[in-house]
Amino acid sequence: MATATRTRVAPPLLDWSEEHRSEFARGVVSARHQLARLPLFTDEALASMLDRHDRANLDVCTMGRDPAERSSWRDVPVCRHLPGHHLIEAVHQTRLWVHARHALDTDSALKPVFAAMLDQLRHLNPGWAPLRAYGGVVIASPGTQVFLHSDISETMMFQVRGSQQVFVYPPRDPWVSDRALEGVLLGEGGEDLPYDPSWDAEAARLTMERGCFAAWPLHAPHRIRFGDELSVTLVLEVVTQESLVKNGVLHANGLMRRAGLNPKSADTRGLGAAVKLAISRAAKTAGAVRRRREEPPASDMTLAGALERA
């Protein structure tokens, strides 16, 4: 098992302003960071990180080229247990998207980076108080994509190698509905959403190159198109009191709908919201419904098959 060397991390963000502060967690925000300068994201360092990583928290997937063809997303289980350097080579040569979930908050070399991210974001944005936070490392082949989806946690990205273009859509109908979010929270489907190319006219387009940071509001749908070289992105996911309450109300609405009721409001204030939060907590405590993220469809995809798709 490879060992890691702890790295001293300077405050990551470089150009945070009052405008960034006012828009953070409310709108689409982009800034610059200096994490790309660290010697932690070379092919060799990434391979060592993968060798240390719990493979139960590793997703390796491939997909087609049409942004509307969500069904082309496939797990590639044969790659999940490859030695780190072989997996990095496969990312270079094929069409793979690799997500080392929880790498930032568990890996000995990356935990100082994770701590620096959170510490600085708290300092720069008074009142922003994460209840829980975790982070992963996404390593993507040239030309891959992530389909339109909506995360149930607050999400932000630090690009450290390569590039990606991110399309961020408003967190409301027609891009995402409360019904769709209820389904995600109830575990009735994955986070992917239907995509209409005409929606791009309303999207905020972020071209993220090495040293770019981006964040957007809770539940804002987004899709990603990676550039023409291997991409490495640090993905920070955060649970705040606001997201906890919003998701609790939506979760309760979904439970009520299952029971034949028709809740009309997703308001997070007032007596009705308090009752819904109690319903959600009781259901989770009883084990009646577990919030889970659906695994990608099972596949017999082999490395050779992935090569054919590249």
Sequence and secondary structure as in RCSB ss.txt:
>XXXX:A:sequence
MATATRTRVAPPLLDWSEEHRSEFARGVVSARHQLARLPLFTDEALASMLDRHDRANLDVCTMGRDPAERSSWRD
VPVCRHLPGHHLIEAVHQTRLWVHARHALDTDSALKPVFAAMLDQLRHLNPGWAPLRAYGGVVIASPGTQVFLHS
DISETMMFQVRGSQQVFVYPPRDPWVSDRALEGVLLGEGGEDLPYDPSWDAEAARLTMERGCFAAWPLHAPHRIR
FGDELSVTLVLEVVTQESLVKNGVLHANGLMRRAGLNPKSADTRGLGAAVKLAISRAAKTAGAVRRRREEPPASD
MTLAGALERA
>XXXX:A:secstr
           SBS   HHHHHHTTTS EEEEB GGGSTT SHHHHHHHHHHS GGGEEEEE  S TT GGG EE
 GGGTTS HHHHHHHHHHS  EEEETTHHHH TTTHHHHHHHHHHHHHHSTT   SEEEEEEEEE TT EEEEE 
 SSEEEEEEEES EEEEE  SSTTT  HHHHHHHHTTSS SB    GGGGGG EEEEE TTEEEE  TT  EEEE
E SS EEEEEEEEE HHHHHHHHHHHHHHHHHHTT        SSHHHHHHHHHHHHHHHHTS            
  HHHHHHH 
